[in-house]
Amino acid sequence: MLLTREAPLTLAHLRNMTAATEMGAILMPPVPPFYLPHATVTDIARQIAARAVDLLAVAPPVAAAWGGSG
């Protein structure tokens, strides 16, 4: 699993990410979950980390899920 930088991405970044994906890697940009209420930057970082661990499926999911209607 690779947590990639947000932006800007160069052609070299895109080629490397494509190659990694072709080899089976999971790419996950660490984007803050703006749909969930967070009080601190630490809360945001914990949510991103929880989503990454959930993608690995090594334990039951722990990341907060969006419960909106839209």
C-alpha positions as CSV (number, residue, x, y, z in Angstrom):
1,M,0.0,0.0,0.0
2,L,1.3,3.4,-0.9
3,L,-0.1,6.6,0.5
4,T,0.7,9.0,-2.3
5,R,1.2,12.7,-2.2
6,E,-1.8,14.8,-3.0
7,A,-0.6,17.2,-5.8
8,P,1.0,18.2,-8.0
9,L,1.9,14.9,-9.6
10,T,4.5,14.8,-12.4
11,L,4.6,12.4,-15.2
12,A,7.2,10.4,-13.3
13,H,4.9,10.1,-10.3
14,L,2.1,8.9,-12.5
15,R,4.3,6.3,-14.3
16,N,5.6,5.0,-11.0
17,M,2.1,4.8,-9.5
18,T,0.9,2.9,-12.6
19,A,3.8,0.5,-12.4
20,A,3.2,-0.1,-8.7
21,T,-0.5,-0.7,-9.4
22,E,0.3,-3.2,-12.1
23,M,2.4,-5.1,-9.6
24,G,-0.5,-5.2,-7.2
25,A,-0.1,-2.2,-5.0
26,I,-3.0,-0.3,-3.5
27,L,-2.7,3.5,-3.9
28,M,-4.4,5.7,-1.4
29,P,-4.1,9.4,-1.4
30,P,-4.3,10.6,2.2
31,V,-7.2,12.9,1.6
32,P,-8.9,14.4,4.7
33,P,-12.5,13.1,5.2
34,F,-14.3,16.4,5.0
35,Y,-17.7,14.7,5.4
36,L,-16.9,13.7,9.0
37,P,-16.7,16.2,11.9
38,H,-13.1,16.5,13.3
39,A,-12.0,18.8,16.1
40,T,-8.2,18.6,15.5
41,V,-5.6,17.7,12.9
42,T,-4.8,14.7,15.0
43,D,-8.4,13.4,14.5
44,I,-7.9,13.8,10.7
45,A,-4.6,12.0,10.8
46,R,-6.1,9.1,12.8
47,Q,-9.0,8.8,10.4
48,I,-6.6,8.6,7.4
49,A,-4.5,6.0,9.2
50,A,-7.6,4.0,10.2
51,R,-8.8,4.0,6.5
52,A,-5.3,2.7,5.4
53,V,-5.3,-0.1,8.0
54,D,-8.9,-1.0,7.0
55,L,-7.8,-1.4,3.4
56,L,-5.2,-4.0,4.5
57,A,-8.1,-6.0,6.0
58,V,-5.9,-7.3,8.9
59,A,-8.6,-6.6,11.5
60,P,-12.3,-5.5,11.7
61,P,-12.8,-2.0,10.1
62,V,-12.3,0.8,12.6
63,A,-12.5,4.0,10.4
64,A,-15.6,6.1,10.9
65,A,-18.0,5.7,8.0
66,W,-20.0,8.5,6.4
67,G,-23.6,8.2,7.4
68,G,-25.1,11.0,5.3
69,S,-28.0,10.8,2.9
70,G,-26.4,12.4,-0.1
